[in-house]
Amino acid sequence: MKILFYAAKIYDKKSFGNALSEFPGIEVEYIDHELEPRTATLAKGYDAVCAFVSADVGAQTLEVLHDGGVKTVLMRCAGFNNVDVEKAKELGITVKRVPGYSPESVAELAMALALAVNRRLYKAYNKVRENDYTLTGLRGVNFFGKTAGIVGTGKIGAAMCRICRGFGMRVIAYDVYQNPALADFVEYVSMDELLAQSDLISLHCPLMDSTYHMINIETIKKMKDGVILVNTSRGALVDTNELIEGIRMEKFLGVGLDVYEEEAGNVFEDHSDDIMMHSVTARLLAFPNVMITSHQGFYTVEALAAIAETTLQNLMDAAEGKRTPNDVA
């Protein structure tokens, strides 16, 4: 079986190369191009394509893949909001994802962002590099004894709950489905209660119609003054323009984002020599209490190995017609 691997990075080639030794029946060809309608033609003759959350797996792309004989789309990520699931089903294309590669990798980054914006570590680092040892602009708050509000308590959210508990925080959560594994220390509350009570709010839920722009000016107004907001889940959970309005209202002690609405053209690309004429991200970066990273929550040795192994096993399962919890279509 042959996979055409889109938007391949050096670390992808290494992690998948290591995993392929356990899957002798699979061949992988790596290309730099992102999957979109124009590049989907390159997959003609392949059994499957492998794509990331930044790919365009819409109806037009799926039509081209179908015409080229591709039977399976392997998403090497948990998110699949960029996939036209109904079109895939219509065309008989199997779509599989990696729902849980290393929950701790994302949760640990979420806490790292929370700590960094709280204690202004990025500013402190740059001050000291310039021989400025003053403490101006670096004051934070203790997390011990504060309330952490976790939105979404699947595998990643649950890992974040455990981390916050380790910091001595009271942990409250909101989710449509309560996680029984957290019953001994997590209190489930309504979304409005979570917004009103939390000193730290961390988002760990999927992007759906019901969660799109769940953080907007109305929900921001319900938050405590001086709250820390972290999003390592999906960029469109947060209305960026209204987040900026909330920052200007001085609602936030800090905001840490590993994902953001504008990331599709930015993630894993070097724009250091570009002038970002109409960039909302650039506006966010102008604030001293905002820290943005480039979708690196998955980027640990353990997570990359798990992604590779699960993705290749997904292809084996698809070839055998086996349905698993990893199926999207």
Secondary structure, 3 states (H helix, E strand, C coil): CEEEECCCCHHHHHHHHHHHHHCCCCEEEECCCCCCHHHHHHHCCCCEEEECCCCCECHHHHHHHHHCCCCEEEECCCCCCCECHHHHHHHCCEEECCCCCCHHHHHHHHHHHHHHHHHCHHHHHHHHHCCCCCCCCCCCCCCCCCEEEEECCCHHHHHHHHHHHHCCCEEEEECCCCCHHHCCCEEECCHHHHHHHCCEEEECCCCCCCCCCCECHHHHHCCCCCEEEEECCCHHHECHHHHHHHHHCCCEEEEEECCCHHHHHCCCCCCCCCCCCCCHHHHHHCCCCEEECCCCCCCCHHHHHHHHHHHHHHHHHHHCCCCCCCECC
